[in-house]
Each structure stands twice: as C-alpha cells, then as structure tokens.
Amino acid sequence: MAATVVQEQGGTTGATAPASYTVALPGPTTSGNLVVIVVVSDATVSTPSGFGLDKSQVNSDGHYTFSKTTAGGEASFTATPGVSAAGVWWVAEISGLDVSPLDQTA
C-alpha cells in the first residue's frame, strides 16, 4: 500500500514568543499511523513527549523533525523551545508508511 497523508496542518506563533507551541491536527489520529512534526524556531526545541528526534539542523534558526507511531485519538501535541521564542510548524498523520522509516541522517 502506498503512503497517504491522512491529514496535515501548519501553524505559526506570528510575532509572539510563547513558552510552548500547540501543534494540532484537524482531527484525531488513527492508531498505528505515523505522526511527523517539523518545527522551525528561534530557540532549541525539546523532543515532544512520545516522539523521537529524526533530525535537527541549526542554520540561524533551529530546524527539527520528530516522528512517532500514534496510539490513536491524538489531535494535538506540545513542542517546547528552551526559551520563549517565535516558531513555525507543520504536522501530518501518514498511513501506509513504515513506522520506523529513518535510515540515516547526514
């Protein structure tokens, strides 16, 4: 079966610098699907609870990719920068994708 993006959502803090980002999907997830979060922030971002850090890269701003297999029924997640900071994010629920797809990172 081919991988399919079930749902996705992007967001931004705008000009504000909150202590955490609520990263939300439009609806609840289905058990066994992969959830991927990409965050770009002015500060270092901690790995959200239950997620693994797939890749981080700092080029002026920090860029982070996190993923996990969902237990189902989840719709929002919290990403926390080390200090209050502006940020943007994208989150997706993907079905039919190997739950541990990361082979290597540079």
Sequence and secondary structure as in RCSB ss.txt:
>XXXX:A:sequence
MAATVVQEQGGTTGATAPASYTVALPGPTTSGNLVVIVVVSDATVSTPSGFGLDKSQVNSDGHYTFSKTTAGGEA
SFTATPGVSAAGVWWVAEISGLDVSPLDQTA
>XXXX:A:secstr
   EEEEEEEEE TT   S EEEE SS   TT EEEEEEEESS EE  TT EEEEEEESSSEEEEEEEE  SS  
EEEEEESSS  EEEEEEEEESS SS      
